[in-house]
Each structure stands twice: as structure tokens, then as C-alpha cells.
Amino acid sequence: MRRLITIFFAGLLAFCVLELTARIYLFPQYRAMLPDMYAAHPVLGHYNKPNLHVRRYNPMNYDVVNRTNSLGFRGLEKDRENELAGIWVAGASNTFGGFVEDDETYTAQLRRHGYRAANLASEGHGLISQTQVIRMLAQQGYKPRAVLLGITMYQAISDYSSAGDVFTQPIGSAFQPAAISPKRPRENLREAASELLAAIPLSLQPVRARLLKSSALYGWGKVGIMGIPMFRDWTLKIGLRNDLYLVRNFDLNLLRPLTSGNPATANIESTARYIAMLGDLVEQQFNVPFGVVLIPSLQQIDPESLRRFTTHYGLTQEDLDPSRAPELLLASLRRLGVSALDTLPALKGSGIPGPKLHFPDDGHLTASAHAVIGRAIASWLSSGMDKGATIGRQE
Amino acid sequence: MMLGIAPIAVNSLPFIAIAIGLVMLAWSRWRGAFLPAMAVASILVTLSWTRPIDVLALGLSLIPPYIAVRFVWGRTNFKSSSLISLLVVWEVLLFIYLRKYEWAGGLAWLDHPIAVVGLSYMLFRVIHLLVEAPSLGHLPFSSLRYSTYILAFWTLLSGPIQRYEAFCKGLDSVGRPETEDILAASHRGVNGLIKAFLIAPVFLKASNLEALGAPGADWLDFAIIFYCYPIYLYLNFSGYTDFMIAIARLCGVKTLPENFNHPYIARNLLDFWGRWHISFGVWIRTYVFTPISTGLIRRAPPSAHNVLLAMIVVTTFLIVGAWHGTTLNFLIFGLLHAAGILTTGAYGRLLKALLDRDARKAFERHPLVHGVSVLLCFHYVAATILLFPNSVPDLIAAFGGFASS
């Protein structure tokens, strides 16, 4: 018994020492893997935390710092007003550029080409929430020189037929609950007790998330190990790491022939109509140019990914084409009078190999891709955004 | 922070590592190095909580007493008490200044950014050493022992308040306890962690006074507000103490004093203070109540004894209140407890006048009387403890609003 007790305490001590060593030397980046970046927002539901300064780390992928200004927009506080007086760029994760440095996002790259621009995007935001951001800024008295909407294929495509209210209802009402009344003490007690019970994990998922946030040893074993080249293939083989090319996070119908019977066709039309309404809003509110920046999908910029995907899922006999949806969306937008820039030609023409345009374990754009897109947008702005609405350079 | 690391909290991995490291050292053949290791661990924990300016304040608070204690250590014939008195006054004034008492408004112009954790407990240990130094000559004293005693990581943040004799005795007994003692200490430590960090927060969340203003709040909600904070405080504080006592016992140190003995089943407030934060109660009695009462009552005529005693009780409990917190609320807490103690005394005298010794004992032991006493005492204490997290106006507004709804 004495021996068992000694072994137990020695084991516990060894674990503590190992964990502390891992925190200090082996994997001090463990805190940067799941940083706490979002906060409840009175108008937007959830949004980037203001005045953020967090490191984001994923070995062999990225190691960057994300900063936000006091309004939660990507960038530095000192540039806030200047940027908001320039071009507004709305969008989701690729526009926010969480895995590249602040000055590497395509929005920030515009500055190098003489355009000041504010990055309104937030990871997890969609067209509706970004519409609210634009309306909120309008209500606060800000006015842009132009508004751009960055759309990554195929995430934004959806059925927006019931979203028309977003343009007319009071700002934030789509997200704000009714006036919050204080909870009764018994409800607080019940909630606190439930939280305590909820801390008892019923599945492995919450345990993993907690371990990833709080243990450098686990974090290294799960993620840090991938930074060692000889272990990378092994981690993929044993399932520790997802194969990016096999992730099924899009509607396959968008790659199929877009006939009238394909539900994706209606969704693309609905998306185009929603974007056109957003363009109308920009016109009415600010009377400035509005345009869409189409960011290609992983399958478009890296054809190998589609080949691997179809082979893995036995879809080689299917007629799948990753450019169908963006082409139809572009055509629909232009038909509705919305300026749109497809950045795929610029990316393909950049000479950068497809796999270098996105991160190896993550489909988001790399700094190189952001630079190409920034250049393409600047050129598009100066050439009149297809409609002769030339936006002059500021600096 | 001084070391550029996060403060080492009790429920953090570095704290657990330090604690288990010391336990393993105490069990090993190198246990002779326990004192220096304990000193390093304690200084490390302290520095993790302090900034350079805090260390400066700590130096001002700890170095002069060390020099004085060193000077008078074991000198039983040391006559001049003015040096000790001067240093005690210095310590108390510095403490008042550093704590930034809300009611010491006159010192507002001396505002400062210093925040030293564990200062209240250090004050107790320093005063104890200053007062007792001449009579402690039979015990070893060195800068290493002094710093370890004052900053001991297991008593740094929330006690218990250990006497120097017990500290030295504990160091002498460092080693591997019997298996039963190890299991008992481990059990107590885990229970302590569960009480302090898992169960207590549930009651804390439920004690939010504002919730009493929620529509439909009824007497059950009132009861939840009334009972939850006292329950939280007890679970948190006693759980923490259990954990610390457990670590010490695993190291073979059995002299860390107990702090709680079922305080909420006390029969009256006198009984309560013998069960709640016991080491604090003993310290206050030894270094505040007894010296003042002995000194004053000896000089006063017998007819003034009762009034004088009442005034000393009130003064003592004002100090108790002020030690617990920096706002006016805590002074009110002290006054209410003084009133409770005086009432208990008056009630005892009344019983004495009405009943002979045996009848009185039988009356007090009657289950009904005992039960009612316990209930009354608990509710009085619970009501006063509500002053810890809430201001008087907030309490009046919340309870008044509830009563009128």
C-alpha cells in the first residue's frame, strides 16, 4: 500500500512537472490554439472582441497575431477612423483573415495600393450578420467610399428568400432577445447546479476542447506534434489530423449541373438577389459604389483536392465541376446590376501553386493569396469596378 | 508580476506541483532540505502575486520587524517594550495605509497602486513574533525561518494563522506519515478542493441580491438569497483550509491549526467565534481582547467593569470587522457581532440570576432550547454575513422592495 501511494504521488508529481515543462519549453504556444476571440454584441449577436490582441497558432500552418480596434474590426485602433472613412470590406472568415497577420489580409493589402479600407468581417458571420454591421455603422454616422462584400465559395450560398426583413427591421432585432428581466434566485441556483453537472463530461468532445485549451502536453500531442515533419504523415495516417481534401463541408449539388431541378440553382439565385438588395441598401444609405469579391473555393484553386475527394467518396463517375456555382452566381449578380470580381483568374495567374494558396490543414487563404486578391481588387477599383465607378487612390 | 508568470493560485497546476514536490521531498531521505525548499516555494508563490512596487511595500512591512525580533529574540530580561510597541504601531499604520480603507477617507491623498496579497495574515504573524520574541528563545530563529514562517505558501493567502512554536514543531516532524494518515489527509484535501472550487461557486452564483427583484420572486427565492452566501463562504473558506491542512499533513506537519468546527451549529455568538475561523479568533483574543481588557479593567473601579468590558468587546469586534474588509459594511458587521456577544452575555447573566447552576445547565441542554438557540444564532450570523458582498443601501433596497411587493 505504501508503495502504491508513493507511486501515485510520484506519478502525479511527474505529470505536473512534465506539464509545466511543456508549458514553458516544449509547447508554450498551447494557449494560442483556441483563443477566446468573440463576445456577445448588443446588435450583432456575436462579434469579434474589441481591442483584441491574440496569437493564433497551428504548426506548419500559421503563427500570427490578430488585433482588433475598439469596435471589434480587424486592425489597429489608431487607424480606425481613417479606415472607416475609406472602403468597407464585409465578409466572413477569409475576409477577416484570422490566420494571417493584420497587415496581410487582402483588406489591409489595399492600403499598399493606395486604398484605405476597414475590415468589417468576422469569422462565422454570414451575409445577414454583415448586413447588420453595415446598417449599424450607417446608424452611427459613418460613411464609406465604397462597400465590398467578400464571398468565399461555397459558404455564403443559401436560401435567403425569407431574409428580406433584415433590411427593414430595426437594427439588431434579429439577434436581440426581448428586454432581459433578471432571473429569480431559484433559477440562478438551478442554473449554477446544472453548470456543475454539465462539467461532468458525457462525451469526449468537451474533454478534448478543455484539454486543448488548458494542457500544453495534450496540445503538443494533438497539434504541436504536427510541427515535426517526420510525424506529419503519421498523424494523418492514424487520424489525429483531418485530411483537408476529404472534409465534406459544402453542398455537393453546387458542383453538379445547375439545372432547374437542382436545389442549389435556386439557392444561388436567392443569394444573388439578397446581395443585390444589399447593394440597393448601400446605394440608398451612402450613394457609393458596391461590389462583390468572389473568393474561390478550395476545389477551384487546388484541383488535386477535388480529385482526392471524388476518389475517396466514390464520386468519380459523377459530373462535378467546382466552377459551376461561382459562374452562375457571377452571371446572376451581373444580371441584377451588381459589380463582381472573380479573383480566381488572378490567383491562377499569380504562378503560385494551388496548395500554397491555402493552408495545408485548413482551407483558408494564405498571406500569398491575400496579397494576390488585394492586388486584383485594387486594380478592379481603379478600373471602375466594371461600371465606370472609378475609386481614386487616397495615399 | 515580478516573475513574469501568472499568479500561482491554489487551484493551479504550479501550486499542485509545488505542493506535491514538497510532499515527495518530505518523504525522501533529503527531507533535511525541506525548510529551504519550503522557503523557495513560498517566496516563488509570493513573488508570482506581486509587482516590484508590492515587493517594496512587503520589504517595509517585513524587514523592520525581522531586525527587531532578531534583536530581542530570547532576551527575557528585555525591558524596553517601547521598541516593540513602536513597531506594532508601524505595522498597523502601514497595514491601514496599504489596505486603503474606505472609511479612512483622510488618507485618500495618499492613494497608491500597491496590492499585497496575504497582507492581513502576515500582519498577524509579524505581531505575534514581535510580542512573543523574548520568550521564544528556546526555538531556532533565522532569516530563512522568518521568511518561511511569514510567507509559508500554505498559509499565505487565507491562513490558518499558525503560532511560531507550532511552525517550528511542524518542521521538526516533517517526514512520511503513517499510511492511514496519508489516506486521511488525501481524502481531506480532495474534499477541500471539491468544497471550495466545485460546490461553493454554485451557491455564490445563486446569492446574487439583484435576483430578488425578479418578477414573481417569492419567499423561497428570499430564502435562497439569504442562505446561499453564508453557505458559499463556509464551503469556500473551510474547503480551502482543508486543502492546506491536508498538504501540511502529507508533509508530516500536524501543527497547522484547525480553522472550523461546524460553526453553523453554534449555540450563540460566543460559541460561534470558537468554531468559525478559529485561529483568527484565538489571535484576536490573545493579542487584542485579553491585553486591552486586562490592562483597563485592572485600573478601573469595579462599578465600571461592565461598561468597560462592553466597550472593549465593541472595540475588539470593530477590529474584527475592519480586518475582514475595507468598507464601512465590515465595521457594521463588527458592531452587529459585538451587539450579539453582549446580548449573549446579558442573557447568560439573566439565566444565572433566575436559575441555579444545575437547572441552568439542564435548561440549556434541553433539545428544544438548544435547537432554538442554534437556529437563532445561525440566522443572526447569516444576516450579518450578507454584509460581506452587499452594501447596506443595496440590502435595504432589495429586502424592502421584496417585502413591499
Contacts between the chains, C-beta under 8 A, distances in Angstrom:
chain1	res1	chain2	res2	distance
A	1	B	179	5.5
A	2	B	179	5.6
A	5	B	179	6.7
A	5	B	182	5.7
A	5	B	183	7.7
A	6	B	27	7.0
A	9	B	20	6.0
A	9	B	23	6.2
A	9	B	24	6.1
A	9	B	27	7.8
A	10	B	24	6.5
A	12	B	16	7.8
A	12	B	20	5.5
A	13	B	17	6.9
A	13	B	20	4.5
A	13	B	21	5.9
A	13	B	24	5.5
A	16	B	13	6.0
A	16	B	16	5.7
A	16	B	17	3.6
A	16	B	20	6.2
A	16	B	21	7.8
A	17	B	17	6.2
A	17	B	21	7.8
A	19	B	13	5.9
A	19	B	17	8.0
A	20	B	13	6.5
A	20	B	14	6.3
A	20	B	17	5.8
A	23	B	13	8.0
A	181	B	214	6.4
A	181	B	215	6.1
A	182	B	210	5.6
A	182	B	211	5.5
A	182	B	213	6.0
A	182	B	214	4.3
A	183	B	211	5.9
A	183	B	214	5.9
A	184	B	211	6.0
A	184	B	214	4.4
A	184	B	216	6.3
A	184	B	217	5.1
A	184	B	221	5.1
A	185	B	206	5.9
A	185	B	207	8.0
A	185	B	208	7.3
A	185	B	211	4.5
A	185	B	212	6.5
A	185	B	214	7.6
A	185	B	217	6.8
A	185	B	221	4.1
A	185	B	222	7.8
A	185	B	224	4.0
A	185	B	225	5.1
A	185	B	228	7.6
A	186	B	220	6.0
A	186	B	221	5.6
A	186	B	224	5.8
A	187	B	211	7.8
A	187	B	214	7.8
A	188	B	205	5.6
A	188	B	206	4.6
A	188	B	208	6.0
A	188	B	211	5.5
A	188	B	224	7.8
A	189	B	202	7.3
A	189	B	203	7.8
A	189	B	205	7.6
A	189	B	206	3.7
A	189	B	224	5.5
A	189	B	228	7.0
A	191	B	205	7.2
A	192	B	201	7.0
A	192	B	202	4.2
A	192	B	203	7.6
A	192	B	204	7.9
A	192	B	205	3.9
A	192	B	206	5.5
A	193	B	202	5.5
A	195	B	202	7.7
A	195	B	205	7.9
A	196	B	198	6.3
A	196	B	199	7.4
A	196	B	201	7.8
A	196	B	202	5.3
A	199	B	198	7.7
